[in-house]
Amino acid sequence: MVFIAVVILSGAWFLLTIAETLIRQDALDWFAGDPMTAAGVIGFFLVVEALAAMLLAGFSGAAILLS
């Protein structure tokens, strides 16, 4: 059940990030030209952001356990 919630929230996060990026940067012409590339690029940066957050959370947890 928790896995389903994580998948739904991750999908919503991805779609909202795409919408926010397109609205803020007026990239509608670029997205309309090649939507799969735009979604792929935004997805790549979201994955990198998530990995950095997990790494930071891991280091924070280790620091708390070692203190």
ABEGO torsion letter per residue (X at the ends): XAAAAAAAAAAAAAAAAAAAAAAAAGAAAAAAABAAAAAAAAAAAAAAAAAAAAAAAAAAAAAAAAX
